[in-house]
Amino acid sequence: MTRVTDAQRPTLPSTELTTPHIGRRRLSWWIWGIVGVIVVAGAIDFMVTTPGWQWNVVGAYIFDPEILSGVFYTIWLTVLSAVCGLIAGGVVAVLRMSENPALRAAGTVFVWLMRAIPALVVLLFVFFLGALVPELTLGIPYTDVTLISVKTNDVITKFTAALIGLTLIQAAHVGEIYRGGILSVSKGQHEAGGAIGMTRAQSMRRIIMPQAIRVIIPPLSNELITLFKNTSLVSVIGFTELLTSVQLVYGRTYQTIPMLLVACLWYLFLTSIAMLGQSALEKHFSRGFVRRSKVQSLEEPA
């Protein structure tokens, strides 16, 4: 029987070989941590010691009734535009994925236009629609029969123009998010639903959407959060939301910087709340799914 001497025994890799790499990595953490602390300290010092910020003015106007009114209309416009955009986006996604070439072309053209035209121009076009179409009529096409006729300017007010414009913009982006999420689910899932006797609608509701929603939630939430900031665009048509309220105040007081800071603080607050909601939604819809990285780490040998 052959005996294996100590010199012939295979040697296991020493953990000391990885120590320099770990040491260098931790050293870089310390370096970047110190750099981060210096940058944050400098930013705080700039914000506190620079007299131009006029924090006393910020404190005086942060809860001013005129500013709070603007905040209310910003939230109200955001919520309505988001709801209308989600519904309209579903219609756009259906058109884009339709088997009917005419419907698919209509959805494609709509998305193309909304992506090509700046949001500000869309809002202005909607607001000045009365210059192009003085009256909105409902009747029998190519005849003189008119059932309903109203002046365009009576319908397209500042608020309705803002709502319609933002809804059109949201519909294009949300529709593409829906479509991307549905396309992320493999074609085999559609076929599996049909194999067990489900209709196309049942398969979409019970199989496809529960899987697609995890892909849809992050970009959709980001789009809705961005909507908070996009409401500031409606100031160009004179609708009084947060930014317009701030502009009206500094137009009287000439305190531009502190009033803009008031707007920034409110936008930060509203966006932070929306981001918390996004995080909660992602956790809710990711239940029951294991991340790929975790699965791979479990499969790796110890």
C-alpha positions as CSV (number, residue, x, y, z in Angstrom):
1,M,0.0,0.0,0.0
2,T,1.4,3.4,-1.1
3,R,1.6,6.0,1.6
4,V,1.1,9.7,0.7
5,T,3.7,11.9,2.3
6,D,3.1,15.4,3.5
7,A,5.1,16.7,0.5
8,Q,2.8,14.9,-1.9
9,R,-0.5,16.1,-0.3
10,P,-2.4,18.7,-2.4
11,T,-2.3,22.1,-0.8
12,L,-5.4,24.1,-0.4
13,P,-5.3,27.7,-1.6
14,S,-4.4,30.0,1.3
15,T,-6.8,32.7,2.3
16,E,-3.8,35.0,2.6
17,L,-3.6,35.2,-1.2
18,T,-7.0,37.1,-1.3
19,T,-6.1,39.4,1.5
20,P,-4.3,42.1,-0.6
21,H,-7.3,42.3,-3.0
22,I,-9.7,42.7,-0.1
23,G,-7.4,45.2,1.5
24,R,-7.2,47.3,-1.6
25,R,-10.9,47.2,-2.1
26,R,-11.6,48.4,1.4
27,L,-9.0,51.1,1.1
28,S,-10.9,52.4,-2.0
29,W,-14.1,52.4,0.1
30,W,-12.4,54.6,2.7
31,I,-11.0,56.9,0.0
32,W,-14.3,57.4,-1.7
33,G,-16.1,57.7,1.6
34,I,-13.8,60.5,2.7
35,V,-14.3,62.2,-0.7
36,G,-18.1,61.9,-0.3
37,V,-18.0,63.4,3.2
38,I,-15.9,66.3,2.0
39,V,-18.3,67.0,-0.9
40,V,-21.4,66.8,1.3
41,A,-19.8,69.0,3.9
42,G,-18.9,71.6,1.3
43,A,-22.4,71.5,-0.1
44,I,-23.9,72.0,3.4
45,D,-21.5,74.8,4.1
46,F,-22.5,76.5,0.7
47,M,-26.2,76.1,1.4
48,V,-25.9,77.5,5.0
49,T,-23.4,80.2,4.8
50,T,-24.2,81.8,1.4
51,P,-26.5,84.8,2.2
52,G,-28.1,84.7,-1.3
53,W,-30.3,81.7,-0.4
54,Q,-32.2,83.9,2.1
55,W,-33.5,81.0,4.3
56,N,-35.6,83.4,6.3
57,V,-37.6,84.2,3.2
58,V,-37.8,80.5,2.4
59,G,-39.2,79.8,5.8
60,A,-41.7,82.7,5.5
61,Y,-43.1,81.4,2.2
62,I,-42.8,77.6,2.4
63,F,-46.3,77.3,3.9
64,D,-47.7,80.5,2.4
65,P,-51.4,80.1,1.4
66,E,-50.6,81.1,-2.2
67,I,-47.8,78.5,-2.4
68,L,-50.0,75.8,-0.8
69,S,-52.7,76.5,-3.4
70,G,-50.1,75.9,-6.1
71,V,-49.1,72.7,-4.4
72,F,-52.7,71.5,-4.3
73,Y,-53.2,72.2,-8.0
74,T,-50.0,70.4,-8.8
75,I,-51.0,67.3,-6.9
76,W,-54.6,67.5,-8.4
77,L,-53.3,67.9,-12.0
78,T,-50.7,65.1,-11.5
79,V,-53.3,62.6,-10.1
80,L,-55.8,63.3,-12.9
81,S,-53.2,63.2,-15.6
82,A,-51.8,60.0,-14.2
83,V,-55.2,58.3,-14.1
84,C,-56.1,59.5,-17.6
85,G,-52.6,58.6,-18.9
86,L,-52.8,55.1,-17.5
87,I,-56.1,54.5,-19.2
88,A,-55.1,56.1,-22.5
89,G,-51.8,54.3,-22.4
90,G,-53.6,51.0,-22.2
91,V,-55.6,51.9,-25.4
92,V,-52.3,52.9,-27.1
93,A,-50.7,49.6,-26.1
94,V,-53.7,47.6,-27.5
95,L,-53.5,49.6,-30.8
96,R,-49.7,49.0,-31.0
97,M,-50.1,45.2,-30.5
98,S,-53.2,44.8,-32.5
99,E,-53.3,42.3,-35.4
100,N,-55.3,44.8,-37.4
101,P,-52.7,46.7,-39.6
102,A,-54.9,49.9,-39.5
103,L,-55.2,50.0,-35.7
104,R,-51.5,49.1,-35.3
105,A,-50.5,52.0,-37.7
106,A,-52.8,54.4,-35.8
107,G,-51.0,53.5,-32.5
108,T,-47.6,53.8,-34.1
109,V,-48.3,57.2,-35.6
110,F,-49.6,58.5,-32.3
111,V,-46.5,57.4,-30.4
112,W,-44.3,58.8,-33.2
113,L,-45.9,62.2,-33.0
114,M,-45.9,62.4,-29.2
115,R,-42.3,61.4,-29.1
116,A,-41.2,63.8,-31.8
117,I,-43.1,66.9,-30.6
118,P,-41.8,68.6,-27.5
119,A,-44.2,68.5,-24.5
120,L,-44.3,72.3,-24.3
121,V,-45.4,72.5,-28.0
122,V,-48.2,69.9,-27.4
123,L,-49.5,72.0,-24.5
124,L,-49.5,75.1,-26.6
125,F,-51.2,73.4,-29.5
126,V,-54.0,72.2,-27.2
127,F,-54.4,75.5,-25.5
128,F,-54.6,77.5,-28.8
129,L,-56.9,74.9,-30.5
130,G,-59.6,77.5,-30.7
131,A,-57.5,79.5,-33.2
132,L,-57.5,76.4,-35.5
133,V,-61.0,75.1,-34.8
134,P,-63.3,77.9,-33.4
135,E,-66.2,75.5,-32.7
136,L,-66.4,71.8,-31.8
137,T,-69.3,70.2,-33.5
138,L,-70.9,66.7,-33.4
139,G,-73.1,65.8,-36.4
140,I,-73.4,63.6,-39.5
141,P,-70.1,63.8,-41.5
142,Y,-70.2,65.5,-44.9
143,T,-73.7,67.0,-44.2
144,D,-75.0,70.2,-42.7
145,V,-76.7,68.3,-39.9
146,T,-75.2,69.4,-36.5
147,L,-76.3,67.8,-33.3
148,I,-74.0,69.6,-30.8
149,S,-71.9,72.7,-31.3
150,V,-69.9,74.5,-28.6
151,K,-67.2,77.1,-28.8
152,T,-63.7,75.6,-28.4
153,N,-62.5,78.3,-26.0
154,D,-65.4,77.4,-23.7
155,V,-64.2,73.8,-23.5
156,I,-60.4,74.3,-23.7
157,T,-59.7,76.2,-20.5
158,K,-56.3,76.5,-18.9
159,F,-57.0,73.5,-16.7
160,T,-58.5,71.3,-19.5
161,A,-55.7,72.2,-21.9
162,A,-53.1,71.2,-19.2
163,L,-55.0,67.9,-18.5
164,I,-55.4,67.0,-22.2
165,G,-51.9,67.9,-23.1
166,L,-50.3,66.0,-20.2
167,T,-52.6,63.0,-20.8
168,L,-51.6,62.8,-24.5
169,I,-47.9,62.9,-23.5
170,Q,-48.3,60.3,-20.8
171,A,-50.4,58.0,-23.1
172,A,-47.6,57.6,-25.6
173,H,-44.9,56.8,-22.9
174,V,-47.2,54.6,-20.8
175,G,-48.4,52.7,-23.8
176,E,-44.8,51.8,-24.7
177,I,-44.1,50.8,-21.1
178,Y,-47.2,48.5,-21.2
179,R,-46.1,47.0,-24.5
180,G,-42.5,46.4,-23.4
181,G,-43.7,44.6,-20.2
182,I,-46.1,42.4,-22.2
183,L,-43.4,41.5,-24.8
184,S,-41.0,40.6,-22.0
185,V,-43.2,37.5,-21.2
186,S,-42.2,34.6,-23.5
187,K,-44.6,33.5,-26.3
188,G,-44.8,30.1,-24.7
189,Q,-46.9,31.6,-21.8
190,H,-49.5,32.8,-24.3
191,E,-49.6,29.3,-25.9
192,A,-49.9,27.7,-22.5
193,G,-53.0,29.7,-21.7
194,G,-54.6,28.7,-25.0
195,A,-53.6,25.0,-24.4
196,I,-55.7,24.9,-21.2
197,G,-58.7,26.5,-22.8
198,M,-58.3,30.1,-21.8
199,T,-59.4,32.9,-24.0
200,R,-56.9,35.6,-25.1
201,A,-58.4,38.0,-22.5
202,Q,-58.3,35.4,-19.7
203,S,-54.7,34.4,-20.6
204,M,-53.7,38.1,-20.5
205,R,-55.3,38.7,-17.2
206,R,-54.3,35.5,-15.3
207,I,-51.0,34.6,-16.9
208,I,-49.3,37.4,-18.8
209,M,-50.0,40.5,-16.7
210,P,-49.0,39.0,-13.3
211,Q,-45.6,38.3,-14.9
212,A,-45.4,41.5,-16.9
213,I,-46.3,43.8,-14.0
214,R,-42.9,43.3,-12.4
215,V,-41.3,44.7,-15.5
216,I,-43.8,47.4,-15.9
217,I,-43.8,48.9,-12.4
218,P,-40.3,50.4,-12.2
219,P,-40.4,52.4,-15.5
220,L,-44.1,53.2,-15.0
221,S,-43.5,54.6,-11.5
222,N,-40.6,56.6,-12.8
223,E,-42.8,58.1,-15.5
224,L,-45.5,59.0,-13.0
225,I,-42.9,60.6,-10.7
226,T,-41.6,62.6,-13.7
227,L,-45.1,63.8,-14.2
228,F,-44.8,65.8,-10.9
229,K,-42.1,67.9,-12.6
230,N,-43.8,68.0,-16.0
231,T,-46.7,69.8,-14.4
232,S,-44.4,72.9,-14.2
233,L,-44.7,73.1,-18.0
234,V,-48.3,74.2,-17.8
235,S,-47.1,77.5,-16.4
236,V,-46.6,78.5,-20.1
237,I,-50.3,78.5,-20.6
238,G,-51.0,80.4,-17.4
239,F,-52.4,77.6,-15.3
240,T,-51.6,78.4,-11.6
241,E,-49.7,75.4,-10.2
242,L,-46.7,75.4,-7.9
243,L,-44.1,77.0,-10.3
244,T,-46.6,79.6,-11.4
245,S,-47.4,80.5,-7.8
246,V,-43.7,80.9,-7.1
247,Q,-43.3,83.0,-10.2
248,L,-46.2,85.3,-9.2
249,V,-44.6,85.8,-5.8
250,Y,-41.1,86.7,-7.0
251,G,-42.6,88.8,-9.7
252,R,-43.8,91.1,-6.9
253,T,-41.0,90.7,-4.4
254,Y,-38.0,90.2,-6.8
255,Q,-36.8,87.4,-4.4
256,T,-36.1,85.0,-7.2
257,I,-33.6,82.6,-5.6
258,P,-35.4,81.9,-2.3
259,M,-38.7,81.4,-4.1
260,L,-37.2,79.0,-6.6
261,L,-35.8,77.2,-3.6
262,V,-39.3,77.0,-2.1
263,A,-40.5,75.3,-5.3
264,C,-37.5,72.9,-5.3
265,L,-38.2,71.9,-1.7
266,W,-41.9,71.1,-2.5
267,Y,-40.9,69.1,-5.6
268,L,-38.4,67.2,-3.6
269,F,-41.0,66.4,-0.9
270,L,-43.6,65.3,-3.4
271,T,-41.2,63.2,-5.4
272,S,-39.8,61.5,-2.3
273,I,-43.3,60.4,-1.3
274,A,-43.9,59.0,-4.8
275,M,-40.6,57.2,-4.7
276,L,-41.6,55.5,-1.4
277,G,-44.8,54.4,-3.1
278,Q,-42.7,53.0,-6.0
279,S,-40.5,51.0,-3.6
280,A,-43.6,49.6,-1.8
281,L,-45.2,48.6,-5.2
282,E,-42.0,46.9,-6.3
283,K,-41.7,44.9,-3.1
284,H,-45.4,43.9,-3.3
285,F,-45.3,42.6,-6.9
286,S,-41.9,40.9,-6.5
287,R,-43.2,38.6,-3.8
288,G,-42.8,35.0,-4.8
289,F,-40.0,35.7,-7.3
290,V,-36.3,35.0,-6.5
291,R,-33.8,37.3,-8.0
292,R,-31.4,35.6,-10.5
293,S,-28.4,36.6,-8.5
294,K,-29.7,34.9,-5.4
295,V,-30.4,31.7,-7.3
296,Q,-26.9,31.7,-8.8
297,S,-25.3,32.2,-5.4
298,L,-27.3,29.3,-4.0
299,E,-26.2,27.1,-6.9
300,E,-22.5,27.9,-6.5
301,P,-20.6,25.2,-4.6
302,A,-19.4,26.1,-1.1
